[in-house]
Amino acid sequence: MPDAVLSPRTTLQNAERTPLLGALLRTLRGSIRRPVNPAVRDAAALRELANRYRDTDRGFAADLFSAADRHEETARANRPGSAADRRR
């Protein structure tokens, strides 16, 4: 019977159990993460709020979802290198 083959994920999970290697892996993962665009973060918060009102006030929830979409689109249009930015 062949030996068990460890997947990369299993190997990383085992490595995280070693304190020094685990700390190094957590540091590397943290440095790789891209910063979150504030407009995306704000829109996500609006959608979360809209989901809370979805059952009790559908109109208000719909307005919040629309506001989140507009906020993202405006931010996308105003970012450097966008088509709107090139027209200025």
C-alpha positions, 0 to 999 in steps of 0.5 A: 500500500502506498504511503499517504500523500500530503497535499500542500494544504495539509503540509501548511496546516502541519507547519502552522503547528510549529510555533516559529514556522506558523508565525512566519507563515502568518506574517507572509500571508498578511503581507500578501493581502491586498488592501481593501478599496474603501468604496468596496468596503463601504458598499459591503457595509451598505449591503449588509445593512440592506440585508437586515432590512430585507424582510421588514422594509423592502423598499428601504433595503432596495434603496440601500442596495442601489446606493451600494451599487452607485457608490462602487460605480462612482469609485470605479469611474473616478479611479486613476486610469479609468475611462472617465479619468482619461477624458479629463 
